[in-house]
């Protein structure tokens, strides 16, 4: 369903109450459904339910049998990725798991392509998207974000940086791969940034922008020599530079911060109770140190927030 054309007013939730229903939903979305009862790495965390926070949930989500559906795209380490055992793991997975445990709410991750995530949210097939999404003013028109991290962008190039790329302007006239879609409403912030460059600094020598369905596919174009660079999130770029191969295939070209922006769990606009419940749960994790522990586990402490915000606004 296209942006701006979903039905407003009371919505039927994607909340589901059985594993059979989860399996059916996963098949419907041609994705992989994973269960919060033991299929994610974060489920090993000891986080106690706070009754006063659980009371903030919408009434229909307080039933013990209820699960919410969470859309994700598991090809974006270190935020979310599939490990060798076939489990979806990562920083955002651990954090969402901890926040959900604090609320006493069960969930199922539904793994799907990036360009399906928002349509499924608008169609109420998932209740929330956890996919390292940037919280931008444009997205806030139709969605609400619970912000959990500050990140920026990285220019990924082959090791040794043979083209000498250091800044965004150095991408002018070059082939650049990026995670993204073909629908303007599904563009990533990196895709949008490249388009903006073509309308300004790169107008005379536009960037050839090619979007791919996963970050791994975009990065593979750089390795194959089909793209001069990839623009991705800083944390993902640093992770891939260290982890792919023996850490000698890629490097992050830029040393200056590019496009700093918060990342957040994304909810349908107007789902106020669920948004405020997750904001309060995340704040409690910040206050008691659980958040810092999860960040440290994934080597992401540099982007820590002190306050859990909604739509990048202090309450």
C-alpha positions as CSV (number, residue, x, y, z in Angstrom):
1,X,0.0,0.0,0.0
2,X,1.5,3.3,-1.1
3,X,2.4,6.0,1.3
4,X,-0.5,8.3,2.1
5,X,-3.1,5.8,0.9
6,X,-3.4,3.5,4.0
7,X,-6.7,3.6,5.8
8,X,-6.8,5.9,8.8
9,X,-8.7,5.5,12.0
10,X,-9.1,2.2,14.0
11,X,-6.8,-0.4,12.7
12,X,-6.8,-4.2,13.0
13,X,-3.5,-5.2,14.7
14,X,-1.1,-7.7,13.5
15,X,-1.0,-9.1,17.0
16,X,-1.2,-12.9,16.8
17,X,-1.8,-15.5,19.4
18,X,-0.4,-18.8,18.1
19,X,2.7,-20.2,16.4
20,X,0.5,-21.5,13.6
21,X,-0.7,-18.0,12.9
22,X,2.9,-16.8,12.9
23,X,3.9,-19.4,10.4
24,X,1.0,-18.4,8.2
25,X,2.0,-14.7,8.4
26,X,5.6,-15.6,7.5
27,X,4.4,-17.5,4.4
28,X,2.1,-14.6,3.4
29,X,5.0,-12.2,3.5
30,X,7.4,-14.6,1.9
31,X,9.7,-14.1,4.8
32,X,10.9,-16.0,7.8
33,X,9.1,-15.7,11.1
34,X,11.1,-16.1,14.3
35,X,9.7,-16.5,17.8
36,X,10.7,-14.5,20.9
37,X,10.5,-17.6,23.1
38,X,14.0,-18.7,22.1
39,X,15.0,-18.0,18.5
40,X,16.8,-14.8,19.0
41,X,20.1,-14.3,20.8
42,X,18.6,-11.5,22.9
43,X,16.1,-13.9,24.6
44,X,18.9,-15.0,27.0
45,X,18.9,-11.6,28.6
46,X,17.6,-11.3,32.2
47,X,15.2,-8.4,32.1
48,X,12.4,-8.1,34.6
49,X,8.9,-7.0,33.8
50,X,7.9,-3.6,35.2
51,X,4.1,-3.7,36.0
52,X,3.8,0.0,35.7
53,X,5.3,-0.1,32.2
54,X,3.2,-3.1,31.2
55,X,0.1,-1.1,32.2
56,X,1.0,1.5,29.5
57,X,0.3,-1.1,26.7
58,X,-3.0,-1.0,24.8
59,X,-5.5,-3.2,26.6
60,X,-5.6,-5.8,23.8
61,X,-1.9,-6.4,24.1
62,X,-1.9,-7.3,27.8
63,X,-3.3,-10.7,27.3
64,X,-0.7,-13.4,28.1
65,X,-1.3,-15.2,24.8
66,X,-0.8,-12.1,22.6
67,X,2.2,-11.6,20.4
68,X,3.0,-8.7,18.2
69,X,4.5,-9.0,14.7
70,X,7.8,-7.2,14.1
71,X,9.1,-6.6,10.6
72,X,12.8,-6.8,9.9
73,X,15.3,-7.3,7.1
74,X,18.0,-9.6,8.5
75,X,20.9,-8.7,6.2
76,X,22.2,-5.6,8.0
77,X,24.9,-6.4,10.6
78,X,25.5,-5.4,13.3
79,X,21.9,-4.4,13.8
80,X,20.2,-7.5,12.5
81,X,21.5,-10.5,10.7
82,X,21.1,-14.3,10.5
83,X,23.8,-16.3,12.2
84,X,25.1,-19.8,11.3
85,X,22.4,-21.4,13.3
86,X,19.7,-19.6,11.3
87,X,18.7,-17.3,14.1
88,X,18.2,-13.6,13.7
89,X,20.7,-11.8,16.0
90,X,22.2,-8.4,16.4
91,X,22.2,-5.2,18.4
92,X,18.7,-4.1,17.5
93,X,17.4,-7.6,18.0
94,X,18.8,-7.7,21.5
95,X,17.5,-4.2,22.3
96,X,14.0,-4.9,21.1
97,X,14.0,-8.2,23.0
98,X,15.0,-6.4,26.2
99,X,12.4,-3.7,25.8
100,X,9.7,-6.2,25.1
101,X,10.7,-8.3,28.2
102,X,10.5,-5.1,30.3
103,X,6.9,-4.7,29.0
104,X,6.1,-8.4,29.4
105,X,5.0,-8.6,25.7
106,X,5.8,-11.4,23.4
107,X,6.7,-10.9,19.7
108,X,7.6,-12.6,16.5
109,X,10.1,-11.2,14.0
110,X,9.0,-11.5,10.4
111,X,12.0,-11.3,8.0
112,X,11.2,-9.7,4.6
113,X,12.8,-7.6,1.9
114,X,13.5,-3.9,2.8
115,X,11.1,-2.5,0.3
116,X,8.2,-4.6,1.8
117,X,8.6,-3.4,5.3
118,X,6.7,-0.1,5.3
119,X,3.9,-1.4,3.1
120,X,3.4,-4.2,5.6
121,X,3.4,-1.7,8.5
122,X,0.8,0.4,6.7
123,X,-1.3,-2.6,5.9
124,X,-1.2,-3.6,9.6
125,X,0.5,-6.9,8.8
126,X,3.2,-6.0,11.3
127,X,2.9,-3.8,14.4
128,X,6.4,-2.3,14.3
129,X,9.5,-2.3,12.1
130,X,12.9,-2.9,13.7
131,X,15.4,-2.6,10.8
132,X,17.9,0.2,11.6
133,X,15.6,2.8,10.1
134,X,16.7,6.5,10.2
135,X,14.2,8.7,12.0
136,X,13.7,11.6,9.5
137,X,11.1,14.4,9.3
138,X,9.8,13.0,6.0
139,X,9.1,9.6,7.6
140,X,7.5,11.2,10.7
141,X,4.6,12.3,8.5
142,X,3.2,8.8,8.4
143,X,5.1,7.0,11.2
144,X,6.3,7.5,14.8
145,X,9.8,6.5,15.9
146,X,11.1,5.4,19.3
147,X,14.8,6.4,18.9
148,X,17.4,4.1,20.3
149,X,20.8,5.1,18.6
150,X,22.7,7.8,16.9
151,X,24.5,6.9,13.6
152,X,25.9,8.5,10.5
153,X,27.0,7.3,7.1
154,X,30.0,5.5,5.7
155,X,31.5,5.4,2.2
156,X,32.6,1.9,1.6
157,X,35.4,1.3,-0.9
158,X,37.9,-1.5,-1.7
159,X,40.8,-1.8,0.7
160,X,43.5,0.6,-0.2
161,X,40.9,3.1,-1.6
162,X,42.3,3.0,-5.1
163,X,40.1,5.8,-6.3
164,X,41.1,8.1,-3.5
165,X,37.5,8.7,-2.3
166,X,37.2,10.7,0.9
167,X,34.1,12.8,0.8
168,X,30.6,12.7,-0.6
169,X,31.7,15.1,-3.4
170,X,34.3,12.6,-4.5
171,X,31.4,10.3,-5.5
172,X,30.3,12.7,-8.3
173,X,30.4,10.9,-11.7
174,X,31.0,7.5,-10.1
175,X,28.9,4.3,-9.8
176,X,27.6,4.0,-6.2
177,X,25.6,1.1,-4.8
178,X,23.2,1.5,-2.0
179,X,20.6,-0.3,0.0
180,X,17.2,1.0,-1.2
181,X,14.1,0.6,-3.3
182,X,12.5,1.8,-6.5
183,X,9.6,3.5,-4.7
184,X,10.5,7.0,-3.5
185,X,8.5,6.3,-0.3
186,X,10.8,3.4,0.5
187,X,14.1,5.1,-0.2
188,X,16.8,4.8,2.6
189,X,18.3,7.9,4.0
190,X,21.5,7.0,2.1
191,X,19.7,6.7,-1.2
192,X,18.0,10.1,-0.5
193,X,21.4,11.7,0.3
194,X,22.8,10.5,-3.0
195,X,19.8,11.9,-5.0
196,X,20.2,15.2,-3.2
197,X,23.9,15.3,-4.2
198,X,22.9,14.9,-7.8
199,X,20.7,17.9,-7.5
200,X,23.5,20.0,-5.9
201,X,27.2,19.3,-5.9
202,X,27.1,16.5,-8.5
203,X,24.7,18.2,-10.9
204,X,27.5,18.5,-13.6
205,X,28.7,15.0,-13.0
206,X,25.8,13.0,-11.5
207,X,26.3,9.9,-9.5
208,X,25.1,6.6,-11.1
209,X,23.0,5.4,-8.1
210,X,22.0,1.7,-8.1
211,X,19.8,0.5,-5.3
212,X,19.8,-3.1,-4.1
213,X,17.5,-5.1,-1.8
214,X,20.1,-5.8,0.8
215,X,23.2,-4.2,2.1
216,X,25.2,-7.3,1.3
217,X,24.2,-7.1,-2.4
218,X,25.2,-3.5,-2.6
219,X,28.6,-4.2,-1.0
220,X,29.2,-7.1,-3.3
221,X,29.1,-4.7,-6.3
222,X,32.1,-2.9,-4.8
223,X,34.0,-6.1,-4.3
224,X,33.2,-7.2,-7.9
225,X,34.4,-3.8,-9.2
226,X,30.9,-3.0,-10.6
227,X,30.6,0.0,-8.2
228,X,33.2,2.4,-7.1
229,X,31.7,2.7,-3.6
230,X,28.7,1.9,-1.4
231,X,27.0,4.4,0.9
232,X,25.7,2.8,4.1
233,X,25.3,3.4,7.8
234,X,28.6,4.0,9.7
235,X,28.1,1.2,12.2
236,X,27.3,-1.3,9.4
237,X,30.3,-0.1,7.3
238,X,32.8,-0.4,10.2
239,X,31.4,-3.9,11.0
240,X,31.8,-5.1,7.4
241,X,35.2,-3.6,7.0
242,X,36.4,-5.6,10.0
243,X,34.4,-8.8,9.5
244,X,34.2,-9.5,5.7
245,X,37.0,-11.8,4.6
246,X,40.0,-11.2,6.9
247,X,39.3,-7.5,7.3
248,X,41.3,-6.7,4.2
249,X,38.6,-6.4,1.5
250,X,36.9,-3.2,2.3
251,X,37.6,0.0,4.2
252,X,35.6,3.1,5.3
253,X,36.8,6.0,3.2
254,X,35.5,9.0,5.1
255,X,37.0,10.2,8.4
256,X,34.5,13.0,8.9
257,X,30.9,12.5,10.1
258,X,28.3,12.4,7.3
259,X,24.6,12.8,7.7
260,X,24.2,12.2,11.5
261,X,20.7,10.9,12.3
262,X,18.9,8.9,15.0
263,X,17.7,5.4,14.3
264,X,14.5,4.1,15.8
265,X,11.8,1.4,16.0
266,X,9.1,2.5,13.6
267,X,5.4,2.4,14.4
268,X,2.3,3.4,12.5
269,X,1.3,7.1,13.1
270,X,-1.2,7.4,15.9
271,X,-0.3,4.2,17.7
272,X,0.3,6.3,20.8
273,X,0.0,3.8,23.6
274,X,2.4,1.3,22.0
275,X,4.9,4.0,21.1
276,X,4.9,5.5,24.7
277,X,5.2,2.0,26.2
278,X,8.3,1.2,24.2
279,X,9.8,4.6,24.8
280,X,9.3,4.1,28.6
281,X,10.7,0.6,28.4
282,X,13.8,1.8,26.5
283,X,14.3,4.6,29.0
284,X,14.2,2.1,31.9
285,X,16.9,0.1,30.1
286,X,19.0,3.2,29.7
287,X,18.6,4.1,33.4
288,X,19.4,0.7,34.8
289,X,22.5,0.1,32.5
290,X,21.0,-2.8,30.4
291,X,21.2,-0.5,27.3
292,X,24.9,0.2,27.9
293,X,25.6,-3.5,28.3
294,X,23.9,-4.3,25.0
295,X,25.8,-1.5,23.2
296,X,29.1,-2.8,24.6
297,X,28.3,-6.3,23.6
298,X,28.0,-5.2,20.0
299,X,30.8,-2.6,20.2
300,X,28.4,0.3,19.5
301,X,28.8,2.4,22.6
302,X,29.9,5.4,20.5
303,X,26.3,6.1,19.4
304,X,24.6,5.8,22.7
305,X,21.6,7.9,23.7
306,X,21.0,9.3,27.1
307,X,17.3,9.8,26.6
308,X,14.8,7.6,24.7
309,X,13.0,10.1,22.4
310,X,10.0,9.9,20.1
311,X,10.6,11.4,16.7
312,X,13.9,12.8,17.9
313,X,12.1,15.2,20.3
314,X,12.7,15.6,24.0
315,X,9.5,15.1,25.9
